[in-house]
Amino acid sequence: MNQRADEVRHVAIVGGGTAGWMAAAALGRAFSRPGGLAVAITLIESEAIGTVGVGEATIPPIRQFVKSLGLAEDDFIRSTAATAKLGIAFKDWNGPGSDYFHGFGDYGPTVAGQAWRQYLFRLKAEGRIDGLDAWSVPTTMARAAKFAPPAEDPRSVLSHFSYAYQFDAGLFARRLRTLAEGLGVMRREGRIEGVDRDGESGLVRALKMQNGSEVAADLFIDCSGFRGLLIEQTMRAGYEDWTRWLPCDRAVALPCAATCPPEPITTATARDAGWQWRIPLQHRVGNGYVYSSHHVDDQVALDDLLGQIEAPPLAEPNRLRFVTGRRREAWKGNVVALGLASGFVEPLESTSINLIQTGIGRLLELFPDKTFDPALIREYNRRSAQEFERIRDFIVLHYHLARREGAMWDQCRSTPPPDTLAAKIDLFRARGEVGLLEDESFRDDSWTAVFTGLGVWPRRVTPLVEIEPLDAVERQARQFAQLIARAVAALPDHSIHFTGYSR
Ligand code: FAD
């Protein structure tokens, strides 16, 4: 390959958590050439520091990431102890005993130019149906613990959904490491103790290791976790704090043994001062309580979690502190932050790993040369900020509209949401439309699942849908729901589908 003088020749990735190894595998793949890597890639990690050790639920684009690495799905599932995830069950968000489901799919096809959910809104307004679940294939599948991959024929009702994975974060990083090292990525173990910068440009020149050696590179990818070793401690990129909308700032995680076959569902149960996750894997269940330290103290939160989990814990509690928000500049100079170093929106909709994936995609698209053109950096930061903000709004929606009682919940309800979210809430109330913006991670049907799950229905539907005779719409809706129920009933159980992969 011909190289120009100003091309990036060496990339250093700081950190070997999920973000570091995802970046190493994806860049390794992108720069892989028959004779080896076109750009040298070194990943530095410190076993003594360790990783955050959580992050096990994902959203559907993860499948594209796995595929893009050339990993076969059965290899991936076996090596990460993964299960399928069809969506999230939200329990107790509208008070004890309430529940709703955000399934990864739509509420039916487009009929006469209108989304089918608009017809369903009309039936709901007329008192003909109670909710939308019967028209969501993934919700119906999840509730029956059934699973098969989506049908390829777009005419099949079973093509109207997607799925993600629930996996062991440690095994995921290990699998990616094997892959990246196989592609020629070099790994260095050791603690980075200092950073050498160019006096004139301010660019990072080299990392100073504890053993006195140095790692020089042209481009540095900061995957060092919450500490933001390069992006914050060195480059001072700044941080935008979103705690006023999303008050949870701590979590405690505890895995336990499974007491039943794994379901294709992540569960998020609202609690007095936050919410609790349950993520079933092939070999264990991940549990955690995400909470606001202003509303519960650490010991009470841990005791609360211990009292809720279905079996004795398999490990010591993993306690985590965080500030929900985003780095003001995810890319500054020759440092690009990925993963927790770039920001963190609490994990209610399992979005962090997806943000790593999209960050890597954007970096490859805007990959710089050694001049680090500010236009590329501006564009990267603009899109990164938008994507974070759209996710923030989606998560704030859950807290702001929840009808649960309690001090933290009252505070979330009474805090005015970001303007971009307030506009979406108004539009949905008026017409059942969402008004998606650029760089949204979740589409209309996902927003619809949460709005309606939290009891918000449109005041009116589009007049085009009201033209149809109501009885005919209801008849069609019932037929459609029956079709889904029958198709789902014929599918194998999720656990049977995954038995072939069980360890
Ligand atoms: P880390 O895992 O913290 O890795 C940092 C790396 O940097 C480590 O290898 C460390 O050794 C290295 N390092 C740091 N400093 C130095 C140094 N001085 N020298 C050498 N090496 C150094 N995401 C999801 O998508 N789904 C979820 O369900 C989900 N749940 C979460 C629950 C909680 C409570 C939290 C806090 C996060 C959750 N996340 C989730 C986010 C997810 O865990 C992270 O996005 C993901 O693990 C990436 O972390 P990371 O690689 O950025 O950082």
Residues whose N, C-alpha, C, O or C-beta is under 5 A from the ligand:
A	BS01	FAD	V14 G15 G16 G17 T18 A19 G20 I44 E45 S46 I49 G50 T51 V52 G53 V54 G55 E56 A57 T58 G190 R191 I192 C223 S224 G225 F226 A251 L320 L338 G339 L340 A341 P347 S350 T351 S352 I353 N354
